[in-house]
Amino acid sequence: MSALPAEDESATLQRLVETPELIAAIEAESGSEFQVQARLRKRFPAELVRLAMEVVALRRRAQGKFTRADRLWLTRQGLEQATPEAVARHKARRFAQASGTDPVWDLCCGIGGDAMALAQVRSVVAVDADPAQLLRTQLNAAAYGVAARLETLEADVTTLDLSGRLVHVDPDRRRRGERTLRLERVSPPLGWLQELTHRARGGAIKVSPASNFGGKFPHAEVELVSLDGECKEATIWFGELRGDEPWRATVLPAGVSLAGHPLAAATDVRPMGRFLYDPDPAVVRAGLVDLLAEQTGLWRLDAAEEYLSGDAVIASPFCTPFAVEEMLPNNATAIRQAIRRRGWGEVEIKSRHVKVDADAIRRKLPLDGTDAGVLVFARLSGRTHALLAKRLRNPDRAAE
């Protein structure tokens, strides 16, 4: 429906909302998409069937992202760009701590991924230039039971007076249909976002963790957030919502944070110990690997490598431990022979700065056994090595 004018898209969406039997019919149907559409078009208008088919498909895709995905009104791009529910709830908790009862202005709200979470802790004004997205935000807020705490405003966010407001903004990271990682190309523009951090009372700017945010907001706190081992977002906190430290790595669903300055800690480069530790990607992107090493007694294996090592089992939510069984030169024959001796039937292949084709390597390995292992390619003292290891599933017990 994105090809329709915004007014037509809103009207068609509203018609679909008022035709719940169409959604129910799709969920009860079987057969190919073409067959389902052909049957349904005999009973419902074609434009409603197309939109309904997309909504049902997107609800299925959103199952791991939202707990009430089966009730949401989504678009493909909106779902891709929406903040995962667990991350949005994490951010909302900081907004809940702000003084007063004034609302949060959720700018460029899209389908309302953040607005739904924010409305659970305080009132929200959701702003977007697209009326169809505002309708989706309203509907999605209703799905989470927070519609009464949310109002929508159709506007160009750059025209609003946001002085003294609490704000959350999710800049559009697509340009001519393609994603951009450069903040100089987002909308609203970077200069406006930078000025907002001085004008608004406080708030957050959501950016991609892979974007070039470094140095762009020198008076703010940058929080890198990971969910289930994947870095999902960089949040620029400013004003009264800024934390005491300039950088923070938060690991979800554990809900724990590591905060500090990347240059405030330094760790030794030493030979491999009994265990290898892979820091969480949020810790790596926040530049806090040395701080993690200092707090856990671990050390680096190479000045340019984020893997850490130690001789004791450390149970930490900020890194994953592996028991190292053998260290080899980066030699394909030696690696195959070692894996054959161990009788591995499956292998997890990991690397950070060493470029490897994991699929090509796996195809050449003699994986005809029953055991499972981990093959890590890492630089140690400037040279690439292969480490054969086992993932520690219960590090808390192993540490006892």
C-alpha positions in Angstrom: 0.0 0.0 0.0 3.0 2.3 0.2 2.5 3.2 -3.5 -0.9 4.9 -2.6 -1.2 8.5 -1.6 -1.0 8.8 2.2 -4.7 9.8 2.4 -5.8 6.7 0.4 -3.6 4.4 2.4 -5.1 5.7 5.7 -8.6 5.2 4.3 -7.9 1.6 3.0 -6.3 0.7 6.4 -9.3 2.0 8.2 -11.6 -0.1 6.0 -9.5 -3.1 6.8 -9.7 -2.4 10.5 -13.5 -2.4 10.1 -13.4 -5.7 8.2 -12.0 -8.1 10.8 -13.6 -11.1 9.0 -11.1 -10.7 6.2 -8.1 -11.2 8.5 -9.8 -14.1 10.1 -10.5 -15.6 6.7 -6.9 -15.4 5.7 -5.7 -17.1 8.9 -8.2 -19.9 8.2 -7.2 -20.4 4.6 -4.7 -22.8 3.2 -2.9 -23.1 -0.2 -0.5 -20.8 -2.1 -0.7 -17.0 -1.7 -2.1 -16.8 -5.3 -4.8 -19.3 -4.5 -5.8 -17.6 -1.3 -6.0 -14.2 -2.9 -8.0 -15.5 -5.8 -10.6 -17.0 -3.4 -10.8 -14.0 -1.1 -11.2 -11.5 -4.0 -14.5 -13.1 -4.8 -15.7 -11.9 -1.4 -13.7 -8.7 -0.6 -12.2 -5.8 -2.6 -8.9 -6.5 -4.2 -7.0 -3.6 -2.4 -8.3 -4.8 1.0 -7.2 -8.4 0.2 -3.7 -7.2 -0.8 -3.2 -5.1 2.4 -4.7 -7.9 4.6 -2.4 -10.5 3.2 0.6 -8.2 3.9 -0.6 -7.5 7.5 -1.0 -11.2 8.2 2.4 -12.1 6.8 4.1 -9.3 8.7 2.4 -10.3 12.0 4.0 -13.7 11.6 7.4 -12.2 11.0 7.0 -10.0 14.0 6.5 -12.8 16.5 10.0 -12.6 17.9 10.0 -8.8 18.1 6.7 -8.1 19.8 4.7 -10.0 22.4 1.4 -9.0 20.8 2.5 -9.3 17.2 -0.7 -11.0 16.2 -2.7 -7.8 16.9 -0.4 -5.2 15.3 -0.8 -3.2 12.1 2.6 -3.2 10.3 4.4 -2.3 7.1 7.4 -4.0 5.8 9.7 -1.0 6.3 8.0 -0.1 9.6 8.7 -3.6 11.0 12.3 -3.5 9.9 13.0 -0.2 11.5 10.8 -0.6 14.6 12.6 -1.0 18.0 12.2 -4.5 19.4 9.8 -4.5 22.3 12.4 -5.5 24.9 14.7 -2.6 23.8 11.9 -0.1 23.7 10.8 -1.1 27.3 14.4 -0.7 28.4 14.5 2.8 27.1 11.1 3.7 28.5 12.3 2.9 32.0 14.7 5.8 31.9 12.0 8.2 30.6 9.9 7.0 33.6 12.5 8.4 36.0 12.2 11.9 34.6 10.6 14.4 36.9 7.2 15.8 36.4 4.3 14.5 34.4 4.8 16.2 31.0 4.6 13.9 28.0 7.3 12.4 25.9 7.3 13.6 22.3 8.0 10.6 20.1 9.2 12.1 16.9 9.1 10.2 13.6 7.1 7.5 15.4 6.6 5.2 12.5 4.4 2.2 13.5 4.8 3.2 17.1 7.3 0.6 18.4 8.8 3.1 20.9 5.5 5.0 21.5 3.8 1.8 22.8 6.5 1.3 25.4 6.7 4.9 26.3 3.0 5.1 26.8 3.2 2.5 29.5 5.3 4.9 31.7 3.9 8.3 30.9 1.8 10.2 28.3 3.0 10.4 24.7 2.6 12.7 21.8 3.5 10.6 18.7 4.5 12.8 15.7 4.9 11.7 12.1 4.4 13.3 8.7 2.6 10.2 7.4 -1.1 10.0 8.5 -1.2 6.2 7.8 1.7 5.6 10.2 -0.1 7.7 12.8 -3.2 5.5 12.4 -1.0 2.4 12.8 0.5 3.9 16.0 -2.9 4.5 17.4 -4.1 1.0 16.6 -0.9 -0.5 17.9 -1.2 1.5 21.2 -4.7 0.1 21.5 -3.3 -3.4 21.1 -1.1 -2.8 24.1 -3.9 -1.1 26.1 -2.2 2.3 26.2 -4.2 4.2 23.6 -5.6 6.6 26.3 -2.1 7.8 27.1 -1.2 8.5 23.5 -2.2 11.3 21.1 -0.9 11.7 17.6 0.1 14.8 15.7 0.7 14.9 11.9 3.6 17.3 11.4 7.1 17.8 10.1 9.0 17.5 13.3 11.5 20.1 12.3 8.8 22.8 12.5 7.9 22.1 16.1 8.9 24.1 19.1 10.5 21.4 21.3 12.1 23.7 23.8 12.0 22.2 27.3 10.3 19.0 26.1 11.2 15.4 26.7 11.8 13.8 23.3 12.5 10.6 21.6 13.5 10.6 18.0 14.0 7.8 15.5 15.5 9.5 12.4 14.7 7.9 9.0 17.8 6.0 7.9 16.6 5.3 4.4 17.6 7.4 1.4 16.1 6.6 -2.0 15.0 3.3 -0.6 18.4 2.2 0.7 19.6 2.2 4.2 22.4 4.6 5.2 24.8 4.3 8.1 26.0 7.9 7.8 24.2 10.3 10.1 24.9 13.1 7.6 22.2 11.5 5.4 19.4 10.8 7.9 16.2 12.8 8.2 15.7 15.0 10.2 19.3 16.2 9.4 22.2 15.8 11.7 22.5 19.5 12.4 18.9 19.6 13.6 19.4 16.6 15.8 22.6 18.1 17.4 20.7 21.4 18.0 17.8 19.4 19.6 20.1 18.0 22.3 20.7 21.6 23.5 17.1 22.8 23.1 15.0 20.0 24.5 14.9 19.3 28.2 16.2 15.8 27.7 15.7 12.7 25.7 17.1 10.0 23.3 18.0 9.7 19.7 17.9 6.2 18.2 20.6 5.4 15.7 22.0 2.3 14.1 24.8 0.7 16.2 26.8 0.5 12.9 26.4 4.2 12.1 29.1 6.8 12.4 27.8 8.4 15.7 31.3 8.7 17.3 32.1 12.3 18.1 28.8 13.6 16.8 27.2 14.3 20.2 30.2 15.1 22.5 28.1 16.1 25.5 25.8 13.1 25.4 25.9 9.5 26.7 26.0 6.8 24.1 24.4 3.5 25.1 24.9 0.4 23.0 22.1 -2.1 23.6 22.3 -5.8 22.7 19.4 -8.3 22.7 20.1 -12.1 22.8 23.7 -11.5 21.7 23.0 -9.1 18.8 23.7 -5.4 19.0 20.4 -3.7 18.2 20.7 0.0 18.8 22.8 2.9 19.8 20.9 5.4 21.9 22.1 9.0 22.3 21.0 10.2 25.7 21.1 13.9 26.4 20.0 16.6 28.8 18.6 15.4 32.1 18.3 11.8 30.8 22.1 11.6 30.2 23.9 9.2 32.5 27.0 9.9 34.5 29.4 8.0 32.1 29.9 8.9 28.4 29.6 5.2 27.2 27.4 2.4 28.3 26.9 -1.2 27.1 23.6 -2.8 28.1 22.8 -6.5 27.7 19.3 -7.7 27.3 17.3 -9.6 28.5 19.7 -9.7 31.5 19.1 -5.9 31.9 22.6 -5.2 33.1 25.0 -2.4 32.1 28.7 -1.7 31.9 29.5 2.0 31.9 32.7 4.1 31.7 35.1 5.7 29.3 37.0 3.6 26.7 40.3 5.2 27.7 39.8 4.8 31.4 41.1 1.2 31.5 43.9 -0.7 29.8 44.7 -4.4 30.0 47.7 -6.5 29.2 48.3 -8.5 26.1 49.3 -12.0 27.2 49.4 -15.6 25.9 46.3 -17.7 25.7 45.0 -19.0 29.0 42.7 -22.0 29.7 39.6 -20.1 28.6 38.6 -17.8 25.8 36.0 -15.1 26.3 34.0 -13.4 23.6 32.7 -10.0 24.7 29.1 -9.1 24.0 28.8 -7.0 20.8 27.4 -4.0 22.8 30.6 -4.0 24.9 32.7 -4.2 21.8 30.9 -1.4 20.0 31.0 0.8 23.1 34.7 0.4 23.3 34.6 -1.0 26.8 36.5 -4.3 26.3 39.4 -3.1 28.4 37.0 -2.0 31.2 35.5 -5.5 31.1 38.9 -7.1 31.3 39.9 -4.9 34.2 36.8 -5.8 36.2 37.0 -9.5 35.5 40.8 -10.1 35.7 41.0 -11.1 32.0 43.5 -10.0 29.4 43.7 -9.4 25.7 45.3 -11.9 23.2 46.2 -9.1 20.8 46.2 -5.3 20.8 43.8 -5.3 17.8 41.6 -8.3 18.9 38.6 -8.1 21.2 38.8 -11.7 22.4 39.9 -12.0 26.0 41.4 -14.9 27.9 41.9 -16.1 31.5 42.8 -19.2 33.5 39.6 -19.2 35.6 35.9 -19.5 34.7 34.3 -16.1 34.8 30.5 -16.1 34.8 29.6 -12.7 33.4 26.6 -11.5 31.3 29.1 -9.3 29.3 31.1 -12.2 27.7 30.7 -15.8 26.6 33.3 -18.3 27.9 34.9 -21.2 25.9 37.2 -23.9 27.2 40.2 -24.0 24.9 41.3 -27.5 24.1 44.0 -26.8 21.5 45.7 -23.9 19.8 46.9 -24.4 16.2 48.6 -22.4 13.4 46.1 -21.3 10.7 46.8 -24.4 8.7 43.9 -26.2 7.0 45.5 -29.6 7.2 46.3 -29.3 10.8 42.8 -28.1 11.6 41.2 -31.0 9.8 43.4 -33.5 11.5 42.6 -32.1 15.0 38.9 -32.1 14.4 39.0 -35.7 13.1 40.8 -36.7 16.3 38.0 -35.1 18.4 35.2 -36.8 16.5 33.2 -33.6 15.9 29.9 -33.9 14.0 29.1 -30.2 14.1 31.2 -27.1 14.5 30.5 -23.4 15.3 33.0 -21.2 13.5 33.8 -17.8 15.0 36.1 -14.9 14.1 36.2 -11.1 14.5 39.1 -9.5 12.6 40.2 -12.5 10.7 38.3 -12.8 7.4 37.0 -16.3 6.9 34.4 -18.0 4.7 32.7 -20.1 7.4 30.6 -22.1 5.0 33.5 -22.9 2.7 35.6 -24.0 5.7 32.8 -26.1 7.2 32.3 -28.0 3.9 36.0 -29.1 4.0 36.0 -30.3 7.6 35.7 -34.1 8.5 32.5 -33.7 10.5 31.6 -37.4 10.7 31.6 -37.7 14.5 29.0 -37.1 17.2 30.6 -34.4 19.3 30.2 -30.6 18.9 32.9 -28.0 19.1 33.9 -24.4 18.3 36.6 -23.3 15.9 37.8 -19.8 16.5 40.1 -17.9 14.2 41.9 -15.1 16.1 45.0 -13.1 16.1 47.4 -13.8 18.9 50.4 -11.5 19.2 49.9 -10.4 15.6 49.5 -13.9 14.0 46.4 -15.7 13.1 45.7 -19.0 15.0 43.0 -21.5 15.1 41.5 -22.4 18.5 39.6 -25.6 19.1 37.2 -25.1 22.0 34.0 -26.0 23.7 31.3 -23.6 24.6 30.6 -23.6 28.4 26.9 -23.9 28.7 26.7 -23.3 32.5 29.6 -21.1 33.5 28.1 -20.4 36.9 28.3 -24.1 37.8 31.8 -24.4 36.2 33.0 -21.5 38.3 31.9 -23.2 41.6 
